[in-house]
């Protein structure tokens, strides 16, 4: 074992019986920080060598099925990626499955359709083990690229509200793309810091997830750059940010709500120390649970998670441990602050129809909806919260004054008005299910037609039905427009491959 000038230990293969912290990782040299190894030895004790040995293992890969779009039993029937559905099910995420590192699920058309999400398995535990009710108002405070937000969406089941926030403008585009692929309807995407959000959402949310910016020690096994980028200065910097974020988040939590704090790092300074200091400063907060996933004990890169409950108000409206909140937009449970959905129906419709031009445009959408969408389901949800911005039509799940907040997307982009016609958006197609529309065409996962569709090519059919929802194995993928036996491709150019 040698120590570099930077203070990192070069780990190399040693002869059996050696007592130094050295090993070979698939002929790949790693240089782990000496201070990191010292702390891990202090924390883990007798388990320390097992922890080091885990760095010889391949990184773990997994997918999580989107049950909003595809029932798990249907996904199992497809037999994809050589998954053994009994052996490979992730214990802390019933929708998650381990996959072999030599498969590429990102190339499958079902990934384009949002039937599943590729996610590090440890990270699934944060949402997988948190009780989320369908009517909850949820904040994902550090959301990019969207792993936790997409999981939250599947639990909300197109009800309640999800605010996905990402402070880094370079990462927010990926967040938007992943939420759109998953079929997000009841979501708002913001680009702000926690202090700015607090001015708009004090005491508002039922659940707040903080996947805190951290020093990333859990990334060491799969990303050599994470090792190079790590330093004690970075730990100190992250801990300062974490202390501020968790305090702002707690103020945005309603009485009786739950705060979920997580990191992908191992140091106590960014985990237990943050939680213990916070609990010492906030007597109304109580610890529900606090746990770690370690790479030498579980199949995952490692994670820390703590759940904190905010004391219910003294009126007894919500007792400690009772996470029940509204189960739909209509059920306000006699909480005036929850009446935003009812106000939304009246205010947004009247606002959208405030001019003759707007009224005419809305008539075009209503004609489209009558012709192509089935009553019930998403059609009824959309009509409850229409909002027109110039020639673009949106569904807004929240009637709330957010002026001054940096917003990437406030709800679902439904479509655009062009020369006396309405053209539905790709995001609408991704939110719809085949059972929501009158005209559908479905292709097999490995068919030539679906490959042609993803390339942006037209497809020969036998009908002239106008707008058609294209799906793969029953999962919505995009729009086509059918005329004279040809399905004209409406798949977005930026997504074609």
C-alpha positions as CSV (number, residue, x, y, z in Angstrom):
1,X,0.0,0.0,0.0
2,X,1.3,3.4,-0.9
3,X,0.1,6.9,0.0
4,X,0.0,9.6,-2.7
5,X,0.9,13.2,-2.1
6,X,-2.9,14.0,-2.1
7,X,-3.5,11.8,0.9
8,X,-5.1,9.0,-1.1
9,X,-4.3,5.3,-0.5
10,X,-3.5,3.3,-3.7
11,X,-5.2,0.0,-3.3
12,X,-3.4,-2.8,-5.0
13,X,-3.6,-6.6,-4.9
14,X,-1.7,-8.1,-2.0
15,X,-0.5,-11.6,-1.2
16,X,-2.9,-13.7,0.9
17,X,-2.4,-13.1,4.6
18,X,-1.5,-9.4,4.2
19,X,-2.9,-7.1,6.8
20,X,-3.1,-3.9,4.7
21,X,-6.2,-2.4,3.1
22,X,-5.3,-3.4,-0.4
23,X,-7.1,-5.2,-3.2
24,X,-7.5,-5.4,-6.9
25,X,-10.7,-4.5,-8.7
26,X,-11.0,-6.2,-12.0
27,X,-7.5,-4.9,-12.9
28,X,-8.7,-1.4,-12.3
29,X,-6.7,0.8,-9.9
30,X,-8.7,2.8,-7.4
31,X,-7.2,5.3,-5.0
32,X,-9.5,5.7,-2.0
33,X,-9.0,8.7,0.4
34,X,-7.1,7.8,3.5
35,X,-9.4,9.8,5.8
36,X,-12.4,8.0,4.2
37,X,-10.9,4.6,5.0
38,X,-10.2,5.6,8.6
39,X,-13.7,6.7,9.2
40,X,-15.2,3.6,7.6
41,X,-13.0,1.4,9.8
42,X,-14.2,3.3,12.9
43,X,-17.9,3.0,11.9
44,X,-17.8,-0.6,10.7
45,X,-15.4,-2.3,13.1
46,X,-15.3,-6.0,12.3
47,X,-17.3,-5.4,9.1
48,X,-14.6,-3.1,7.7
49,X,-12.8,-5.8,5.6
50,X,-16.1,-7.0,4.1
51,X,-16.8,-3.4,3.2
52,X,-13.5,-3.1,1.4
53,X,-13.9,-6.5,-0.3
54,X,-17.3,-5.3,-1.8
55,X,-15.3,-2.9,-4.0
56,X,-14.2,-5.9,-6.0
57,X,-17.8,-6.6,-7.0
58,X,-19.5,-5.2,-10.1
59,X,-21.8,-2.2,-9.6
60,X,-25.4,-3.2,-9.2
61,X,-28.0,-2.3,-11.8
62,X,-31.8,-2.3,-11.6
63,X,-35.0,-1.1,-13.1
64,X,-38.3,0.0,-11.5
65,X,-41.6,-0.8,-13.2
66,X,-44.0,2.2,-13.7
67,X,-47.3,0.7,-12.6
68,X,-49.1,3.8,-13.8
69,X,-48.4,2.5,-17.3
70,X,-47.8,-1.2,-17.1
71,X,-49.0,-3.6,-14.4
72,X,-46.2,-5.6,-12.9
73,X,-47.8,-8.9,-13.9
74,X,-47.9,-7.7,-17.6
75,X,-44.3,-6.7,-17.4
76,X,-43.4,-10.2,-16.0
77,X,-45.2,-11.8,-19.0
78,X,-42.9,-10.1,-21.4
79,X,-39.9,-11.9,-19.9
80,X,-37.4,-9.1,-20.5
81,X,-33.7,-8.8,-19.4
82,X,-33.5,-12.4,-18.1
83,X,-35.0,-11.3,-14.8
84,X,-35.9,-14.0,-12.2
85,X,-38.8,-12.2,-10.7
86,X,-38.6,-14.1,-7.4
87,X,-34.9,-13.9,-6.9
88,X,-34.3,-10.5,-8.4
89,X,-37.1,-8.5,-6.7
90,X,-35.6,-5.7,-4.6
91,X,-36.7,-6.2,-1.0
92,X,-37.3,-2.5,-0.2
93,X,-39.0,-1.6,-3.5
94,X,-41.7,-4.0,-4.7
95,X,-41.7,-2.5,-8.2
96,X,-37.9,-2.8,-8.5
97,X,-35.8,-5.7,-10.0
98,X,-32.1,-6.3,-10.3
99,X,-30.8,-6.8,-13.8
100,X,-27.5,-8.0,-15.2
101,X,-24.9,-5.5,-16.0
102,X,-24.5,-6.8,-19.5
103,X,-28.1,-5.8,-20.6
104,X,-29.0,-2.4,-21.9
105,X,-32.6,-1.6,-20.8
106,X,-32.2,2.0,-22.1
107,X,-32.4,0.8,-25.7
108,X,-35.7,-1.0,-25.3
109,X,-38.8,0.8,-26.7
110,X,-40.6,0.3,-23.4
111,X,-38.1,2.6,-21.8
112,X,-39.0,5.3,-24.4
113,X,-42.6,4.7,-23.4
114,X,-41.9,5.1,-19.7
115,X,-42.8,1.6,-18.7
116,X,-39.9,1.5,-16.3
117,X,-37.1,3.6,-14.9
118,X,-33.4,2.7,-14.6
119,X,-32.3,3.4,-11.1
120,X,-29.6,2.4,-8.6
121,X,-31.3,-0.1,-6.3
122,X,-30.3,1.5,-3.0
123,X,-31.9,4.8,-4.0
124,X,-35.3,3.0,-4.5
125,X,-35.5,2.4,-0.7
126,X,-36.2,6.1,0.1
127,X,-39.6,6.2,-1.7
128,X,-40.2,2.5,-1.6
129,X,-40.3,2.4,2.2
130,X,-42.2,5.7,2.7
131,X,-46.0,5.8,3.1
132,X,-47.5,8.0,0.4
133,X,-51.2,8.4,0.0
134,X,-52.8,9.2,-3.4
135,X,-54.0,12.7,-2.3
136,X,-50.7,13.8,-0.8
137,X,-49.0,17.1,-1.6
138,X,-45.3,16.1,-2.0
139,X,-42.1,18.1,-2.6
140,X,-39.0,16.4,-4.0
141,X,-36.6,19.2,-3.1
142,X,-33.4,18.0,-4.9
143,X,-35.1,16.1,-7.7
144,X,-32.8,15.7,-10.8
145,X,-32.6,13.4,-12.7
146,X,-36.0,12.2,-11.5
147,X,-35.6,8.8,-9.9
148,X,-37.4,9.6,-6.7
149,X,-39.9,11.9,-8.4
150,X,-41.0,9.3,-10.9
151,X,-41.4,6.8,-8.1
152,X,-43.5,9.3,-6.1
153,X,-45.7,9.9,-9.2
154,X,-46.5,6.2,-9.5
155,X,-47.6,6.2,-5.8
156,X,-49.7,9.3,-6.2
157,X,-51.6,7.7,-9.1
158,X,-52.4,11.0,-10.9
159,X,-53.8,12.5,-7.7
160,X,-52.5,14.9,-5.2
161,X,-49.6,17.1,-6.2
162,X,-45.9,16.7,-6.8
163,X,-43.5,19.7,-6.9
164,X,-40.2,18.5,-8.3
165,X,-37.4,21.1,-7.6
166,X,-33.9,21.2,-9.0
167,X,-31.6,24.1,-8.2
168,X,-29.1,23.2,-10.9
169,X,-30.3,24.5,-14.3
170,X,-28.0,22.1,-16.1
171,X,-29.8,19.1,-14.6
172,X,-33.4,20.3,-14.8
173,X,-33.9,19.3,-18.4
174,X,-33.3,15.6,-17.7
175,X,-35.8,15.9,-14.8
176,X,-38.4,17.3,-17.2
177,X,-37.8,14.6,-19.8
178,X,-38.1,11.8,-17.3
179,X,-41.3,13.1,-15.7
180,X,-42.8,13.5,-19.1
181,X,-41.8,10.0,-20.1
182,X,-43.4,8.7,-17.0
183,X,-46.7,10.4,-17.8
184,X,-46.7,13.2,-15.2
185,X,-50.0,15.1,-14.9
186,X,-50.2,16.4,-11.4
187,X,-46.7,17.9,-11.2
188,X,-44.9,21.2,-11.2
189,X,-41.2,21.5,-11.9
190,X,-39.3,24.4,-10.3
191,X,-35.8,25.7,-10.5
192,X,-35.1,27.3,-7.1
193,X,-33.3,27.1,-3.8
194,X,-35.0,25.9,-0.6
195,X,-35.2,29.4,0.9
196,X,-37.1,30.8,-2.1
197,X,-39.5,27.8,-2.1
198,X,-40.3,28.5,1.6
199,X,-41.7,31.9,0.8
200,X,-44.4,30.2,-1.4
201,X,-45.0,26.9,0.4
202,X,-44.8,27.4,4.2
203,X,-46.7,24.6,6.0
204,X,-48.0,23.3,2.6
205,X,-46.6,19.7,2.0
206,X,-47.6,16.4,3.5
207,X,-44.3,14.7,2.5
208,X,-41.0,16.3,1.6
209,X,-38.1,14.3,0.2
210,X,-34.5,15.7,0.5
211,X,-32.0,13.7,-1.6
212,X,-29.4,16.1,-0.2
213,X,-26.4,17.2,-2.2
214,X,-23.5,15.2,-0.7
215,X,-19.9,14.2,-1.1
216,X,-20.9,11.1,-3.0
217,X,-18.9,8.3,-1.2
218,X,-21.5,5.8,-2.3
219,X,-20.5,6.5,-5.9
220,X,-16.9,5.4,-5.4
221,X,-17.4,1.9,-6.7
222,X,-19.0,2.8,-10.0
223,X,-17.5,6.2,-10.8
224,X,-13.7,6.8,-10.5
225,X,-14.3,10.6,-10.9
226,X,-16.3,10.6,-7.7
227,X,-13.1,9.6,-5.9
228,X,-11.0,12.3,-7.6
229,X,-13.7,14.9,-6.8
230,X,-14.0,14.0,-3.1
231,X,-12.3,15.9,-0.3
232,X,-12.9,16.8,3.3
233,X,-13.5,20.3,2.2
234,X,-16.4,19.0,0.0
235,X,-17.8,17.2,3.0
236,X,-17.8,20.3,5.1
237,X,-19.4,22.4,2.3
238,X,-22.1,19.8,1.7
239,X,-22.9,19.5,5.5
240,X,-23.4,23.3,5.6
241,X,-25.8,23.2,2.7
242,X,-27.6,20.2,4.2
243,X,-28.2,22.0,7.5
244,X,-29.9,24.9,5.7
245,X,-31.9,22.7,3.4
246,X,-33.4,20.5,6.1
247,X,-34.5,23.5,8.1
248,X,-36.2,25.2,5.2
249,X,-37.8,21.9,4.3
250,X,-39.2,21.4,7.8
251,X,-40.9,24.9,7.6
252,X,-42.6,23.8,4.4
253,X,-44.1,20.7,6.0
254,X,-47.6,20.8,7.4
255,X,-48.3,19.7,10.9
256,X,-48.4,15.9,11.0
257,X,-46.3,15.7,7.8
258,X,-43.2,13.7,7.2
259,X,-39.7,14.8,6.1
260,X,-37.5,12.2,4.4
261,X,-33.8,13.0,4.3
262,X,-31.3,10.8,2.3
263,X,-27.8,10.8,0.9
264,X,-25.6,8.5,-1.1
265,X,-22.6,9.0,1.1
266,X,-21.3,7.2,4.2
267,X,-19.8,9.8,6.5
268,X,-21.6,10.5,9.7
269,X,-21.0,14.2,9.3
270,X,-23.5,14.3,6.4
271,X,-25.9,11.7,7.8
272,X,-26.5,11.0,11.5
273,X,-24.8,14.3,12.6
274,X,-27.2,16.3,10.4
275,X,-30.2,14.5,11.8
276,X,-29.1,14.7,15.5
277,X,-28.4,18.4,15.3
278,X,-31.7,19.1,13.6
279,X,-33.7,17.1,16.1
280,X,-31.9,19.0,18.9
281,X,-33.0,22.4,17.4
282,X,-36.7,21.4,16.7
283,X,-38.6,19.9,19.6
284,X,-41.7,19.4,17.4
285,X,-39.8,16.9,15.3
286,X,-39.5,13.3,16.1
287,X,-37.4,10.5,14.4
288,X,-39.5,7.8,12.9
289,X,-36.6,5.7,11.6
290,X,-33.0,6.0,10.4
291,X,-31.2,3.4,8.5
292,X,-28.3,2.7,6.1
293,X,-27.8,0.3,3.1
294,X,-24.2,-0.9,2.9
295,X,-22.7,-2.4,-0.3
296,X,-21.2,-5.3,1.7
297,X,-24.5,-6.3,3.2
298,X,-27.0,-5.6,0.5
299,X,-27.1,-5.5,-3.3
300,X,-26.7,-1.8,-3.8
301,X,-24.1,1.0,-3.8
302,X,-25.2,2.2,-0.4
303,X,-27.6,4.8,0.9
304,X,-28.6,6.6,4.1
305,X,-32.2,7.6,4.9
306,X,-34.0,9.2,7.9
307,X,-37.7,9.9,8.3
308,X,-38.8,12.7,10.6
309,X,-42.4,13.4,11.7
310,X,-43.6,17.0,12.4
311,X,-45.9,17.1,15.4
312,X,-49.6,17.5,14.5
313,X,-51.4,20.6,15.6
314,X,-53.1,20.7,19.0
315,X,-56.6,20.5,17.6
316,X,-56.2,16.8,17.0
317,X,-57.0,17.1,13.3
318,X,-54.0,14.8,12.5
319,X,-52.6,12.6,15.2
320,X,-48.9,11.7,15.2
321,X,-48.4,8.7,12.9
322,X,-51.6,9.3,11.0
323,X,-50.5,10.0,7.4
324,X,-54.0,10.0,6.0
325,X,-54.7,13.0,3.9
326,X,-57.0,13.8,0.9
327,X,-57.3,10.9,-1.5
328,X,-58.4,13.0,-4.5
329,X,-58.6,16.6,-5.6
330,X,-62.1,16.8,-4.3
331,X,-61.5,15.6,-0.8
332,X,-60.3,18.5,1.3
333,X,-60.9,16.8,4.6
334,X,-62.2,20.1,6.0
335,X,-58.8,21.6,5.6
336,X,-59.2,25.1,4.0
337,X,-55.6,25.0,2.7
338,X,-56.6,22.0,0.6
339,X,-59.3,23.7,-1.2
340,X,-57.0,24.6,-4.1
341,X,-58.4,22.0,-6.4
342,X,-62.0,23.2,-6.1
343,X,-60.9,26.8,-6.7
344,X,-58.9,25.6,-9.6
345,X,-61.9,24.3,-11.5
346,X,-63.8,27.6,-11.3
347,X,-61.0,30.1,-11.6
348,X,-58.9,28.4,-14.3
349,X,-61.9,27.8,-16.6
350,X,-63.1,31.3,-16.2
351,X,-59.6,32.7,-16.7
352,X,-59.2,30.5,-19.8
353,X,-62.4,31.8,-21.3
354,X,-61.8,35.5,-20.5
355,X,-61.7,36.6,-24.1
356,X,-63.4,35.6,-27.3
357,X,-60.2,34.3,-28.8
358,X,-59.6,32.1,-25.8
359,X,-63.2,30.9,-25.9
360,X,-62.7,30.0,-29.6
361,X,-59.5,28.1,-28.9
362,X,-61.1,26.2,-26.0
363,X,-63.9,25.2,-28.4
364,X,-61.2,23.7,-30.7
365,X,-59.9,21.7,-27.8
366,X,-63.3,20.6,-26.7
367,X,-63.9,19.4,-30.3
368,X,-60.7,17.4,-30.2
369,X,-61.6,15.9,-26.8
370,X,-65.1,14.9,-28.0
371,X,-63.7,13.4,-31.1
372,X,-60.7,11.5,-29.8
373,X,-60.9,11.1,-26.0
374,X,-63.2,8.8,-24.1
375,X,-65.4,10.2,-21.2
376,X,-64.0,9.6,-17.7
377,X,-60.4,9.0,-16.8
378,X,-57.9,11.7,-17.8
379,X,-60.3,13.6,-20.0
380,X,-62.4,14.6,-16.9
381,X,-59.2,15.6,-15.0
382,X,-57.9,17.8,-17.8
383,X,-61.2,19.7,-18.2
384,X,-61.2,20.5,-14.5
385,X,-58.1,22.7,-14.6
386,X,-57.5,24.2,-18.1
387,X,-55.1,27.2,-18.4
388,X,-54.4,29.0,-21.7
389,X,-51.1,30.8,-22.2
390,X,-51.1,32.5,-25.5
391,X,-51.6,29.6,-28.0
392,X,-50.6,26.8,-25.6
393,X,-53.0,24.9,-23.4
394,X,-52.1,23.4,-20.1
395,X,-53.7,21.4,-17.3
396,X,-52.7,23.1,-14.0
397,X,-53.1,20.9,-10.9
398,X,-52.7,23.9,-8.5
399,X,-54.5,27.2,-8.4
400,X,-51.8,29.1,-6.4
401,X,-50.0,32.4,-7.0
402,X,-46.5,31.3,-8.0
403,X,-45.4,34.6,-9.6
404,X,-41.8,35.2,-8.8
405,X,-40.9,31.5,-8.6
406,X,-38.7,30.0,-11.3
407,X,-40.9,27.4,-13.0
408,X,-39.9,25.1,-15.8
409,X,-43.3,23.5,-16.1
410,X,-46.6,24.1,-14.2
411,X,-48.7,21.0,-14.9
412,X,-49.3,19.1,-18.1
413,X,-48.8,20.7,-21.5
414,X,-51.9,19.5,-23.4
415,X,-51.3,21.0,-26.8
416,X,-51.1,24.0,-29.1
417,X,-53.5,25.9,-31.3
418,X,-52.3,26.4,-34.9
419,X,-54.4,28.0,-37.6
420,X,-57.9,27.2,-36.4
421,X,-56.9,23.7,-35.2
422,X,-55.7,22.0,-32.1
423,X,-52.6,19.9,-32.1
424,X,-52.1,17.6,-29.1
425,X,-48.7,17.6,-27.3
426,X,-46.4,14.6,-26.9
427,X,-46.7,15.1,-23.2
428,X,-50.4,14.5,-23.4
429,X,-49.8,11.2,-25.3
430,X,-47.4,10.1,-22.6
431,X,-50.0,10.9,-19.9
432,X,-52.9,9.1,-21.6
433,X,-53.5,5.4,-21.4
434,X,-54.8,3.5,-24.5
435,X,-58.1,3.1,-22.6
436,X,-58.5,6.9,-22.5
437,X,-58.7,7.4,-26.2
438,X,-60.9,6.2,-29.1
439,X,-58.2,5.5,-31.7
440,X,-55.2,3.4,-30.8
441,X,-52.6,1.3,-32.6
442,X,-50.4,-1.1,-30.7
443,X,-47.2,-2.8,-31.8
444,X,-45.1,-5.5,-30.3
445,X,-41.9,-4.5,-28.4
446,X,-39.6,-6.1,-31.0
447,X,-41.7,-5.2,-34.1
448,X,-40.3,-3.5,-37.2
449,X,-43.2,-1.0,-36.9
450,X,-42.1,0.2,-33.5
451,X,-38.5,0.6,-34.6
452,X,-39.7,2.6,-37.6
453,X,-41.9,4.7,-35.4
454,X,-39.0,5.6,-33.1
455,X,-37.0,6.6,-36.2
456,X,-39.7,9.0,-37.2
457,X,-41.0,7.1,-40.2
458,X,-44.6,6.8,-41.4
459,X,-46.3,3.5,-41.1
460,X,-48.7,1.8,-43.5
461,X,-52.2,1.1,-42.0
462,X,-55.6,0.5,-43.5
463,X,-57.7,3.4,-42.0
464,X,-58.2,7.2,-41.9
465,X,-59.0,7.9,-38.3
466,X,-57.2,11.1,-37.7
467,X,-55.3,11.4,-34.4
468,X,-54.2,7.9,-33.2
469,X,-52.4,7.1,-29.9
470,X,-49.4,4.8,-30.7
471,X,-48.5,2.3,-28.1
472,X,-46.0,-0.5,-27.5
473,X,-47.2,-3.6,-25.6
474,X,-50.1,-1.5,-24.4
475,X,-48.0,1.4,-23.2
476,X,-48.5,4.8,-24.7
477,X,-45.6,6.0,-26.8
478,X,-46.7,9.0,-28.9
479,X,-49.1,10.4,-31.5
480,X,-49.6,9.6,-35.1
481,X,-52.1,11.1,-37.6
482,X,-53.8,8.6,-39.8
483,X,-55.0,9.4,-43.3
484,X,-55.6,7.2,-46.4
485,X,-54.0,4.2,-44.9
486,X,-50.8,6.0,-43.8
487,X,-49.9,6.8,-40.2
488,X,-48.0,10.1,-40.3
489,X,-45.3,10.1,-37.5
490,X,-45.7,12.7,-34.8
491,X,-43.0,11.4,-32.5
492,X,-40.8,14.4,-31.5
493,X,-37.7,14.9,-33.6
494,X,-35.5,15.3,-30.6
495,X,-36.4,11.9,-29.3
496,X,-36.1,9.9,-32.5
497,X,-33.4,7.2,-32.8
